[in-house]
Amino acid sequence: MTVGRVAPSVRGTYLFGRETSPGTGGTANKDIGLIQNFSVAPDADITDHHGQGQSAAVGVKSGKVTPKGTYDLVYQHGRILEYAFFGGTTTHAATTGDEVHTFVWGETLPSFAWEASYEKGTTDDVQKGTGLVFGSSTISCGLDGVLKVSGDWLGKTIDNSATSATAAVVNSGLPIGGFEGALNIAESDVNFLQSWEITHNPNTKVIHGEGSRAPSDISSHDRSVSFRAKLGLEDLTQANRLLGSASAITTTEPTAVTLIFKADNGVTLGSGERSVELTVSASQLKYNVTAAKNDFVMIDLDGFGVLSAGEAVDQVLSASW
């Protein structure tokens, strides 16, 4: 028996290219960060069919198929924020090699051509597709790690016919450390921050129609933004935002607040700055105070808000964005 080669992930390439509309194709030549995990795992309606009078199935029927998968990456630059969180046309401003990307909200997320391929020599393992739209995605910054993004995606079709992988695009940008994160609530930076995360759920869905097993269309819909943060319990200021006052639960709704989630390598703009700043406005919070034996008391905050602004600084120039 001839034994082939199992594709090594170290030779993997994951590329994306924005489409004008879902499924129209595009050039998949843009990276989105340091990929840690990437899965292609289509849903398929497969059922066996029985009738009274016999225990064995008469057969198995395959139905509609939905391309889908997950991703997990270490943040390098702002493309993933445009692709999976904001969706509009990003604006750019350069300062001596550093590029400030200002993100714009789009009513629906864009779709992408994509390629996940594994170089093996003469014949590569290549999976391509069109109509990819990102689903629920989370950007997180933990004290003991680095800035990360993870989530899932849906698509319109998958093409496994190619046998030659596209050359990898390698970005040399270093991650932003978790210790370089910060959080501002109601115009005040919080102390003893342990972690923060923002989850954007665009309720991405495909729609099928009779006559084809493949999806007919794909789109994001209502888009919700939630957040979480953990910090040492310095005082009860943040807890009182749920109550509405320090003394009691108020009859009226608490005042909404703006949260600014940040991470910055501390380098001056124009000298190699790498940073992210995401503003979640009109936010309402709830909390959980936890006191573990032999440790500091912590307060966990979470809630919902509106992703109203975003900016990233990296070294991806607008000409190659």
C-alpha positions, 0 to 999 in steps of 0.5 A: 500500500502506498503511504502518502504524507499527512499535511503539517500545520507548519506549512499551512497558509490562511488567506482572505480577500474581500468580495463585492458581494457574497460568493462573487469571488475575490483574490485571497491574498491577505493574512489576518494575524498569527493563526493558532487554529483554523477549522473547516467543518461543514454542517451536512444534513445526513439522515437514515430512514426507517419504516415499520416492519424492519429494523434496518434503514432502507438507506441514508439521505444527504441534504443541504450543506452549510460551510462553516468553521472556527478560527483562533489567532494572536493579534498582529494588525487591524484587518481582523477588526475591519473584517469581523467587528466593524465591516465598513471601509477603513480609513488610514493615516501614515506617520513615518511607517506607522499606520493609524487605521480608523474603523467604520461601522457597516450595516452588514459585514463584508464577505470574503474569498478564502484559502486554507492550504497546506504545502506538501511538495508536488501536490498540496492540500488546498481548500478554497471557498467564497462567501465567507462571513465572520460570525461571533468573534471575541477580542481578548486581552489577559494579563498573562498572555497576549492580545487574541481574537477567536470566533467562527464563520459561515460560507457559501461554498468550498472548492477542494479541486486546487492542488497548488497552495498560494504562497504564504504571506508572513507578517513580522509584527509582534503581538501586543502583550496582555500586561499592555492592556488598559480599560477606561470606564466613564472617563477614568482608567481602572486599576488592577485590571486582570483581563478584558474582552469584547464579543461581537455577535452579528447573527450571521446566517445562510439561507438555502432554497430548494433545488440546491444543497449549497446555500443561496445567500449569506448575511449578518443581521442584528449585531450585538456587542457584549463585554467582560472585564476582571479587576481587583476590588479597589472599591465599589464604584463599578458595582454601584453602576448597576444599582444606580446609587451607592445606597440602594437600587434606584427606581430609574434606570442607571446612567449609561457609561462609555467603556474604552478597551485599550492595548498599547506597546508604549512606543511613540507613533512614528517609531513603531507603535502597535495599539488598539482602542475600541470604544463601547458606548451606551453601556449598562453593566452588572457585576459579580464580586468573588472572594477566594480563600487566600487570594485578593477579592475580584470583581467581574464586570459584564454587560452590553453596549454599542461598538461606536469607535475603533482605531488600531496602529500597526505597520500595514500601510494603506497601499497594502491594506 
